[in-house]
Amino acid sequence: MTLKKKIAISFSIAFSILFGIAMLIIYYASVDFRNDQFRQRLIDKLDYISHYIANTPYFDRESYKTYFQDIEDGLFYEDVIILDKNKKLIFSTVKDKTITWDQSIINRLEHEKHIFYKQDQYEILGKYYLINKQVYYLLVKAQDYSGNEKLDHLAIVLTILFLLSTLLIWLFSYNLILRLLSPLDKLKKDITQINASKLTNPVKYAGNTDEIAVLTQAFNTMLKRLSNAFESQKEFNSSASHELRTPLARMSFQLENLRHQHQLDGDVSHVLDNISKETQHLSEVTNSLMLFSKFDSETLQTTYQEERIDEIIFTAYEKVVKAFPKLQLDFSIKGVADPKLTLFCSAQLIEIAFVNLFKNAALYSYHPEVNVVIHESSTQLKVFVSNRGAALGTNDQKRIFDAFSRGENATETIGSGLGLRIVKRIMDSHRATINYQADLTQSRHTFVLIFKESSE
């Protein structure tokens, strides 16, 4: 999960929780207010009834209706019960049903004076009154239909408001985080475009004091240190390789002269041959190191041109066959009926890649033969380079493109361990790929080079 999503989700969840708590506080505060308001209305009702009792010595339903006809109390399904001091019923507004009450509530009224409680959907208030020196117990039962309806409506409104607010804040927070962190996205984009040839180009940021500006400045500082270290390494490799080439060339020339100008016995000639091979090996290592030191420079990565891959392959084979005259090339083309066989590339670099692959086949094959198959499609061009030789171990297959990595089958063969690494670097510079495939049943090693069609 990206940082933007984490921040947006965390902010949205925090807001949703706080807003939900606020909605609950509003709802339950409204519930308490409705309860208090309705309880006061019941108290007012009983106070009116006490005045009615005080002013009407002989009360009945008709006089009750007459007395309360002008009083608007807003009570629904109202029932009133009046008990005398002996807790016997003396008046009730209940009609057509048995009148019952909770005797324990009446007993409690003697001490608590008033009691409020709920029974199903009804709310009941009981109160103790002393009217004209006579004790009365008054009970009123009613429903707050209007208040409960308002609470239900409030609950629906608050729920809809919560859902809409949550949705809006999630959208708003994500867009806000996107806008606030857009400089970070630009910084990431600029960083991903940096390669070995652009280490001297600092990352630019318009801000001056925020955290991203500090991060950009720290990254540019690190970039400068890496550039200095990289340049020092390239300069050392280039200088060391260049200084070694001249004495190695002289040594090779003097060895050749010594072998041709004097009659040497077999042992001395054998020693000279070994020295010549080692000198040649050192020369190849030096050339590889020099190529590595210049590989990422802009002078070597010249402007690519459209080249024919088959011509590059044959040129590379002609160079390798001079050192390995027994090496045979089996070449074929597959895929579309009318292949173009063209690449937008550096012919020099691609030629070096095939030279190294052909040398690898000549050195480690059972028979000095290499098979090259070109398969072209509308989107890509594949080149299969294969030969038959001793099998590689699992670890050797994983490290086959590492620098100075040599397999167990190369212990008796002179080599630098840089050839396939150079091939991998060349393919990476062309935004192409190379894969290694092993067929243990036929002891076949295959390198698959994949180029994008008209890749630049």
C-alpha positions, 0 to 999 in steps of 0.5 A: 500500500502506498504512503498516499493511501495510508495517510488518506485512509488513516485520516478518513478513519479518524474523521469517521470515528470522531464524526460518528461519536459526534453524531451519537452524542447529538442523538443521545442528547436529543433522547435525554432532552425528549425524556426530560421534556416529556417527563415535565409534560407528565408532571404538568398534567398531574399538577393540573389534575391536582388543581382539578381535584382541589376545585371539584369535590365530586369529579367524574368523567364528564366534569374531567372532560369539561375541565381539561377541554381547553388545556392542550398537553399533546399527550397521546393514548393518555390514561389517568388513575386516581387513588385515595389514601387507602390506595383504592381507585376513585377515578380513572379515564380508562374505558372498556378494559380492566384497570390494573396498576402496580401496587409496589409502585403505589407503596413506593410513592409514600416514601419517594413522592414521585416515580417515573418509569417506562412500560413497553411503549408507554411512559408512566409518572406516579406522584403523591399529593396532599390536597385539602388535607386528603392524600391522593395517589395520581398515575398518568400513562401516555405515549410521546408519539410526536417526540419518538417520531422526531427521534426516529427522523433525527436518527435517519438524518444523522445516519445519512449525514454520517454516510455522506460525510464519510464518503465525501471526506474519503474522496476529499482526503485522498485528493488532498493527499494527492495534491500535497504529495505531488512534489514527492511523486515528481521527486520519485519520477526524477530519481527513477530517471537517474542512471550512471550517466546522469549522476551529475544532474541534481534533482530540482525542487521549487520548495525551500523549507518543507520536508521534501526540500530537505529530502531533495537536498539530502538526496542531491548530496548523496548523489554528488558523493556517488558521482565522485566515487563512481568517477574515481572508480572509472578513472582508476579502472581506465588508467590501470587498464591503459597502463597495463595494455602497453607492457602486455602487448610488449610481452606478447610481441617478445614471446612471439619473437622468442618462439620464432627466432630460436630453436627451443626444446619441447619443455621450454616451448611448452612453458612459453606457450603457457606464458603466452596464454596467460598474457593473452588472458591478462590482455582480455581482462584488461580490455574488459575492465577498460570497456567496463570503465567506459560503458556508462559514459556518453561517448560510448553510448553514441546515438543509435542507428538502424542496423541489420542484426544478421550482418552484426552476427556474421561480423562477430563470427568472422572475428571469433573464427580467427582465434577459433578456426574450428568453430562452426556457425549454424544460422537460420531465420524464423517467424514472419515471411518477410523479416526486416532483421533491423534493430535501432542499436549500437552496432559496436556494442551488439557485436561485442555481445555476440563475440563474447557469446561465440567465444563462450560457445567455442571454449565450453562446447563438446564440439566447436559449433554454435547455433543461431536462430533469429525469430522475428514477430511484429513486436519483438525480435528474438535471437537464440544462441545455443551450444552443447556442453557440460551441464552447469550446476544450479548455483552456477546457473543463478550466477551466470551473469555475475562479474567474475563468476565462472562455473565448475565446468570452466576450471580447466579453461582460461577466462576472466568471468566478465564476458557474460556480464558485459553481454548483460550490461550491453543488453540492459543499455539497449533496454533489451533482455537476455535469459539463460536456458538449460536443457539437461537431457541434450546438454544444450545451453541457450541464451535468448536475446530479446529486443523490442521492435524498433527500440530506441 
